[in-house]
Amino acid sequence: MARPHRIAIGSIFTESNHLGGKLTDLEAFRRTELRYDADVLAAKSGYVAGMLDVLREQKADIAPLLVANACPGGPITAECYRQLKSEMLQRLKRVMSVDGVALALHGAAAAEGVDDLDGDMLEAVREIVGDKTPIVASLDLHAHVTEAMMRNADALVALETYPHRDAETTGQRAARLLCGILDGKITPTMAMAKVPVLVSGIHGSTEGDDPFADLMRFTKSHEGKNGVLSTSLILVDPYLDAPGMASGGIIITDHDMDKAVSLSREIAIRYWNRRHDFEPKIYSPKDAILEGMKIKGRPVLLVETADCCGGGAAGDSIATLRTLLEANLREPSLVPAVDPEAAAACNKAGIGSTVTLSLGHKLDPKWGSPIKVAGNILRLGDGRFRYSGGMWKGVEANMGACAILQIGSVQVLIASEATYDWADEQFRSMKMDARAAKFVVVKNPMNYRQGYAGVAKAVFVLDTPGPTPPTLRHVQFKKVQRPYYPADQDIPDLQLVILRGRNR
């Protein structure tokens, strides 16, 4: 009887933002998920849990390394990345020899001095395990897929949904490909064609009639047919500033590179032809509030996507809050803001106290100035809440000491730490009823769709300053080279970039 395959499994997972936000340190990983060795096997949700399901089903000998997940933010500090990378590689060397490696990566992670963290990790793992040992990685569909990633992985498999609901099944898909390679059933050949389209996630849903949804349906229609093992559509994280930023499709065939290249080309051309459909209609906060007041019912969502913690922003913008206060509305409104100094002051003063605070724009001050506010402290909390869905379903997160400050008709959730928005867990954890508010400020370009599905009476995407803007038309990159859409509406001599994976 053949011995079971020995497979190492690990993850360093976060999405990075070069345009702003707070640097990501080890404490940021501790606040979300940080597991070592045998504790990795206890993962109950996300990519790693899906990988574990398949590996256990296949009776594999699992060698756990580490799992580190953090809310998106600025690049990982050099010290934090050195530590996580060292701990991952030390554990891999300790469990050698292995037959294969399964990694759960984001694809758009960066560290100080390392623009392509995921490619760097794959290359380091490849150096340890050698050329013949297969490495398969799962990715977010907002990955920045690089030549280093393609060269060092045997297969890259990305999410199929946005809002992201399929982390576990994506992990399962990756693990099945790895087992198929080890069993000698498949010989993967991988290619990606890329076009310079850098757009926000506003029209990047995989549901309904969004352009990305149409492209995803076309891409997935080829999977499982005519030797096509896997298809992944990539809407690159546009808030990185790295060479080669582009979007497109990853195609994995069974020993047929020509087919992989041909299909990826077709997807990339379709992507380019739909580029104009990705740009959203945007409003100033003042205009959105005026239009919202004309709408019967509640709530009306004000999408301040430029301050999206899920895209790496600090969450400390008060641009929309400022406009709501200036409007002197009587209708109730809810606004989130990250400000550890203000949260500490509220916790010190206590429930029922009236306080005067400087609020906002302290963590990433280049996007605006604080405002002076006076309000009553309604509630205080320790900031702990549990995600109800998505890739962190069931995981407890922590926004730190927090407070609800009533300023006129506006309730502000003041948190100490940025946290990813899946639905409206943060509001609910502090007993804030978004359905009773006329205006609700949400700071995610997509996930509000499930948090307020069937409830929101209208949605306005706002044009406010911040590192996660709704359009990339005016962003001043340092490393991303022109031309790219939407800074350039047309590129007459457009050339597709073709990346080919390694040949086994």
Secondary structure, DSSP 4 states (H G I P E B T S, - for coil): -PPPPEEEEEEEE--B-SSSSPPB-HHHHHHHEEEEGGGGGG--SHHHHHHHHHHHHTT-EEEEEEEEE---BSPBPHHHHHHHHHHHHHHHHHH---SEEEEEE-S---BTTBS-HHHHHHHHHHHHH-SSS-EEEEE-TT----HHHHHH-SEEEE---SS---HHHHHHHHHHHHHHHHTTS--EEEEEEEE-B---STT--SSTT-HHHHHHHHHHTTTTSTTEEEEEEE---TT---TT--EEEEEEEES-HHHHHHHHHHHHHHHHHTGGGGPPP-B-HHHHHHHHHTS-SS-EEEE-GGG-GGGT--S---HHHHHHHHTT-SS-EEEEEE-HHHHHHHHHH-TT-EEEEEES-SSSGGG---EEEEEEEEEEE--EEE--SGGGTT-EEE--SEEEEEETTEEEEEESS----SSSHHHHHTT--GGG-SEEEE--SSTHHHHTTTT-SEEEEB---SSS-S--TT---SSSPSP-BTTSS--TT---EEEE----
